[in-house]
């Protein structure tokens, strides 16, 4: 079985795992155990990574290198799991 986390591109897995471990370990555990997220879980990922992104803005509200990585990781998650492919809880 390929889990939600396993299905992400290798370059983004570490940042997603690190941020979810810090911000929502229950969500991380669920995404490491199931093949597809729910709509609610997708929203939780958006919230967690979006909050982390806003913490990594530099002068002129430009993202730092870490901010760009977080933004790209969120983009990869949403590309892999678009809302229209997910079911609600």
C-alpha positions in Angstrom: 0.0 0.0 0.0 1.2 3.5 -0.9 0.3 6.0 1.8 -0.6 9.6 1.3 2.9 10.7 2.5 4.6 8.0 0.4 2.8 9.3 -2.7 4.4 12.8 -2.4 7.5 13.6 -4.4 10.6 12.6 -2.4 11.9 16.1 -2.3 8.9 17.4 -0.4 8.2 14.4 2.0 10.7 15.6 4.7 9.2 19.1 5.0 5.6 17.8 5.0 6.5 15.2 7.7 8.5 17.7 9.8 5.8 20.4 9.7 2.9 18.0 10.4 4.9 16.3 13.2 5.2 19.7 14.8 1.8 21.0 14.1 -0.6 18.1 13.9 0.9 14.7 14.8 -2.5 13.0 14.7 -3.0 14.1 11.1 0.5 13.0 10.2 -0.1 9.5 11.7 -3.4 9.2 9.7 -1.7 10.3 6.4 1.1 7.7 7.0 -1.5 5.0 7.4 -4.0 5.6 4.6 -3.9 5.7 0.9 -6.0 8.8 0.3 -6.8 11.9 2.4 -10.3 13.1 3.1 -11.4 16.6 2.2 -11.2 17.6 5.9 -7.6 16.2 6.1 -6.7 18.2 2.9 -8.0 21.3 4.6 -5.9 20.5 7.7 -2.8 20.1 5.6 -3.5 23.4 3.8 -3.9 25.1 7.2 -0.8 23.6 8.7 1.5 24.3 5.7 -0.1 27.6 5.0 0.6 28.8 8.6 4.2 27.6 8.3 4.6 29.4 5.0 3.5 32.7 6.5 6.1 32.3 9.2 8.8 32.2 6.5 8.2 35.5 4.8 11.1 37.9 4.5 11.4 41.6 3.6 8.7 42.8 1.3 6.7 39.7 2.2 8.8 37.6 -0.1 9.1 33.9 0.9 12.5 32.8 2.3 14.1 29.7 0.9 12.2 27.6 3.5 9.0 29.5 2.6 9.5 28.5 -1.1 10.0 24.9 -0.1 6.9 24.9 2.0 4.9 26.5 -0.8 6.1 24.0 -3.3 5.4 21.1 -0.9 1.8 22.3 -0.5 1.5 22.7 -4.2 2.7 19.1 -4.7 0.2 17.8 -2.2 -2.7 19.7 -3.8 -1.6 18.5 -7.3 -1.5 14.9 -6.1 -4.7 15.2 -4.1 -7.0 17.8 -5.8 -10.2 18.4 -3.9 -12.5 17.1 -6.6 -10.8 13.6 -6.2 -11.5 13.5 -2.4 -14.5 12.5 -0.4 -15.8 14.3 2.7 -15.6 12.5 6.0 
